[in-house]
Structures are given as C-alpha cells and as structure tokens.
Amino acid sequence: MINLLETATKAKPRHPEKAHRPDTEVLRKPDWIRVKAPGSAVYKETQKIVKENGLVTVCEEAGCPNIGECWSKKHATMMIMGDTCTRACAFCNVKTGKPLHLDRDEPLHVATAVAKLGLNHVVITSVDRDDLDDGGAQHFAEVIFAIREQSPNTTIEVLTPDFLRKEKALEVVVNAKPDVFNHNLETIASNYLTVRPGARYFHSIRLLQQVKEIDPNMFTKSGIMVGLGEERNQVLQLMDDLRTADVDFITIGQYLQPTRKHHAIIKFVTPDEFDSYKTAAYSKGFLMVSSSPLTRSSHHAGEDFAELRAARAAKLLNNNVLAV
C-alpha cells in the first residue's frame, strides 16, 4: 500500500512560494568562484558531532560554498530554532514554511557541540521566527548563557534576524553579552522589495545603531551580497549608512543562486572589484573589512574577530597619542 502521507511529505517543495515562478538562467561560474568538494577526516568528524547533537547548521541549509574548508577546521555555524523560516527571501536556500515549536534542550545541545569541537569562536544564527512573540530573542540569550557555562573562554558572535515589530527583543540579545552582534543587510535598499521583501532596509540600519546605544563597546557587523544588479555608488551609499550606525565590520561576497527558482545572478563581480570595495570601506572608517567572491558572514569569523579586536586597540592607542 502506498503511504500517502509519506508521498505528500516527499513531494512538498522546499520553497513552496517559489514553485510556480519561471526558471531563471543559471550563469556558469568563473574560475575564481570554484571550491574543492568536502571530504577530509576532520570534516567527517565535524559532521558527526553536528548530527549526534541534532543540530542544524547554516553551512548545510544555505548551501555555503565554504563548508569543506570550515568543517575541515571544525568551524561550523549553528542555526538555532529549527530549519524552517517564516520568510521567503528571493536569495535564500533555507526552507520556508510553518516552523515547529522551539526545542528547549537546544541551548544545551549547542553548548555541548561547541565544547566537543573545541571552538575558540562560535557563530550562532537562526531562521526568522515571526511566529514567536519575541522573534526568538530569549532563545538566543539562553544559547549564549549555555555556551558561556560550558566554554567560558569561547567568544560568541550572533547573526540575528531583524526582530521586526518585536518590541524589546533586541535588548534581550544584547544584554546576554555576545562578543559580536551581526545582522546582515544582504543587499542595497532599492533591492529590498524583490530580494528581501519581508524586511525593511532602514529598520535593519536602526537595529544595528541601537546595539551601540545599548552597549557602546559591543562589536557590530553586517554583510551584503553583490551580483544582484546593484551599482557601485549604491554599495558605497550602503557603506555610509552602516558607518552612520557606527558598524565596525562589513563583509561583502558574491551572491550564488541556489536554484533556478531563486533570484538570478545578474553579474559575477571580479576579484579586482572586491578589492576596490575593500579599499573604499576602509577609507570610510570600518575597523574590519572582508571583501572577496567567497566571503560569507561566518567565514574565518574567529580569525576576523581577533583582527577586529586588534584594530580597535590600535585605533584607541592612536587616538590617545593624538590627544596628548
């Protein structure tokens, strides 16, 4: 007998809201965007730890091209609050739909995995949970507290949703004292209606600004993808907007199209153009800039955090010298 429920489950598309969209052309990747397939012994060990603790990683769910490199160093970005997002961004490969209830044991499982992996720095991100009164802010805080208890020397970076219309949610996360607060703009303002329709550009800018108002010493970070039809002057304006919010660190990477139903790649940005964006960003006052075709928010996050702290220390020292 055919199991109709099982058949329906298997047939359910990962992105039901995109199922009836016309296919878009998938451009051939240039040489500078290619990566090696994963498979090292350490990669498999990381994979085993993730699975044994029942964790979801953005590395897998978003189809990150750097998974082979990162997992071979035991670096994995934990995605909390399930694998199903309440929004349907045109660029994202994370499953869309109605999420399950929060797993109250998840903070412990994440903390255990962080300890087993021996991470010096960990990135915690999540799906959007518009269905929750606080957008999942308290769950973020509980994950931070659990990691601090098991791995007190591990620095913690959060990559949060925008907590749109979730009053006081931001304060809950910031008051849990992560070392870095990251919230990605993803793209330029004029692309939001087509690329990130559930979000609001200036709300995201204000969110990052509020982090500094609550805790002026907390590092803030944001990232964008290029290749979505933006012009250079629009990217430079975005940089100015982030600096107005006193954001410390910007990441810029190439958008890669997950499927033919997702937003098309308009252009592959060259390495020279990425270098030019890096030069411009530093000239605008960012403490740290990562700009390359394969840059992602969590790629090299630990090494970048060490450089970020060193850059702030050097800036403070220079300011003190000038003040004397």
N, C-alpha and C positions, 0 to 999 in steps of 0.2 A: 504494500500500500504506500502511496506517495504521501509523505509528511508535508501537508500544505503549508503549515506554519514555518517549517524549516525552509521550504522553497521560497516563500514570500520574503523571509529574512535575508536569504542569499541574494534574491533579486533586487532588494532595496538598494537604490543608488547611494553612494557616499555623499553626494551633493544633490539631493532631490530638486533643489531650487534651480540647478543648472542643467538638469536633464534635457530640457526642451530647447536649450539655446543652440544656435547653429555652431558647428565646429569652426574653430579659428585655426589659422595656419600656424604650425609649429616650426620656427626657424631652426636651421641647422646650427649647432653650437660651434663657435670658433675654437681654435686650438687652446686659447688661454683660459677656457672655461672647463676644460676636461679634468676629471679626477680619477684616481685609481679605485677599483672596486674593493670594498672592505673584506677582511677575512683573516687578519692576524690572530695569534693565540690570545693576546690581551683583549682584542676586540671581542672575541667569543666569551672571554671571562666577564667583561663588562655586560655583555648581552645576558649572560646567565644571572648575574646579580640583579639586573633590572627585572627580569622575568620572575625570579624567585620571590621578589618583594612585591610583585603585582603592580609595578609602576608603569606609568605612561611617560614617554619622552617626546619632546617636540622634535628631536632628531629624527625619529621614525615617522611621527604623524605628519610632519610638514615636509618630509622627503628631503631633508637637508643634504646638500652635496658633500658636506664635510664630515659626515658621520664616520667614515672609515678612519680618518685622521684622528678625530676627537676620541672615539671609543678605543682606539689603539693606545691612547694615553690615559684611559679610564676617566675621561671627561664626558659627562652626559648631562643634558639639561632636562630637569624633571618638569613634567607638565601635570599640574595638580587639578583636582576637581573633575576628573573624567576626560574622555576623549571626544566629547560631543559639544560643539559650540552653538550658542543661541543666535549667532550672527552668520552672515553668508557673504564674507568679503570676496571680491572677484579674483583675488590673487592667491587665496589660502587653500591648502590641501587638507586642513583639519576637517573632520566630519561635521556636518551640520544637522541639527535636529533638536529633539527634546532630551536634555541630559537626565541622567539618573540622580538619585539622592546622593548627597555628599557621603563619602566614606570617612567616618570619624576616626578610623585607625590609620588613615593615610599619613598624617604627620609623623607617626611612629615609624611607618614603613619607609618613608622618605629619609628620615634621620638615620635609620639602620643602614640603608643603602649608601648614604653619604659616608658613614663611618667605615663600612666594608670597602668602599672604593678608595678610602684614604684621601679624600679631596681637600686640598688647601683652600679652594674657592668653588662655590657651587652657585648655579643659576637656577632659580625657581620661577617658572612661568605658569600660565593657565589658559584654559579656554575662557571665552566670555561667558559669564553666568548671569545674564539679565533676569533670569527667573528667581534669583535669590535677593532678598531684601537689601543685603549689603554688598551684592556682587561678588561675594566670596572673600571679602576683606578679612574677616575674623579667621577664616581657614588659612589664609596666607600667614597671619600672625601666629597661629598655632604651629604651622610648619616651621617657621623661624625659631620659635621657642624650643621645639623638639630637637632641631639641629644644634642649637646652642647647648642643650643639655648633654647630648652625646658627643658632639665635636666642637668644644668651645673655642678652638683655635681656627676653625674654618670660617673664612669670610663669606658673606652671603649677599648675593645680588638677586633682586626680584625684578621680573619683567611682567608688569601688570597690565590688565585691561584698563579702560578709561574710567570705569566706575561712573558712567553717565547716569545722572539722576539718582545716584546713591549717596545721599547726604551723610556726611561724617565717615564714609568708608575709607577715604584716603588717610585720614588721621589715624585710623586703626592700624594700617600697614606701616606708616612712617613711625608711629610710636613703638612698634615692635623692633625698631632699630636695625633694619638691614644695612649693610655697608654701602650698597649701591641701589638706587631706585631708578629703574629703567622703564620707560614707556615709549613705544615706537610711534612716530608719526606715520611711517610707512611710505607716504608719498606727498606730493605738493598739494596745496589747498584746493586748486581747481580740479583735481582728480577725485576728490572725495566722493562725489555723487556716483561715480562709476566704479571706482576701485574699493572704496571703504564706506559704503552707503549708510551703515548703521552708526557711524562715528561722526564727530564734529571736530574739525581741524583746530579751531581756536579754543575749544574745550580742552583738547589734549595739551595745547600750549599752556593754558592756565593751570592744568593739573600739575605739570612739571614746575611751574612757577610756585605753586602752593607748597610743594615739597620743601623748597628752600625757605619759605616763610615759616613752616612748622619747625624745620631743623636746618638752619643755615650751613651746618657742617656736613650734611649728607651729600655724597656724590650723586649727581643726576646724569642721566644718559638717555639718548634717543637715537633711533635709526631709521633710515629710509632705503627704499629700493629705487634704482634708476632703470631706465629702459621701458618706462610706461608712457612715453610720449611727452615727458616734461622738457622744458627748455632750460638752458644753463642759468639764465637770470632768475628763473623761478626757484631753482635749487639754492641759489645764493640768497634769495629772499627768505627761504625756509631757514637757512643758517642764521640769518639776522633775527628771525622770530625766536629761534631757540636761544640765542645769546641774550635776547631781551628777557627771557625767563631764567637766565643765568645757568643754563645747562652746561655741564663740564665736558661731556664726551659725546661725539657723534660718530655713528657708523654708517657707511654708505656701501651698498652692494648691488650686484646685478640681479634684477628680477628674472626668475626662471619659471616658466609656465608649467604647472603640474600636469594638466591635461588639456585636450583640445576645447573643453568646455569653459576653461578659465580665461581670464583676460589675456589677450595676445601680447607677445613681446613686440614692442614697436621698434626697438633698437638694441643691439649689443654694444654697450659702452666700452670703449677701448681702455686698456691699462693706462695710457697716457692721459686720458680724460679723468680717470680716477685719481691719478697723481695731481692733476690740476685742481680737482675738488679738495684734495687734502691740503694743498698749499693755501687755497682760499680760506678753508675752515680754520687753519692755524692762525692766519692773519686776522681773523675775526675774534680771536681770543679763546677758542676752545683749548682746554688743557690737554685733551687727548683726541686723536682722530684716527679712525681705521677706515680706509677707503681703498677697495680693490674689488675685482669682479666676484670673488668668492667670500668677501666679508659678510658675516652674519652677526646678529646681536651677541650671540653667545660664543662665537668662535674666538679662541685664545683669550677668553674672558679673564682667566686667572692672571696670565702674564700682563694683560692690559691693565688690570686693576693695580698691579704693582707699579707699573709705569705712571698710572694716574695719580697714585699717592706721592710718588717721587716728583711729579710735575707740580703738584700743589705745594709741596715742601719747598721746591726750588723757587716758585713764584713768591711765596711768603718771605723767604730769605731775601730775595731780590728787593721786595717792597720795603723790608726793614732796613736794608742797606741804603736805599734811596731816601728813606725818611730821616736817616741820621745826618 
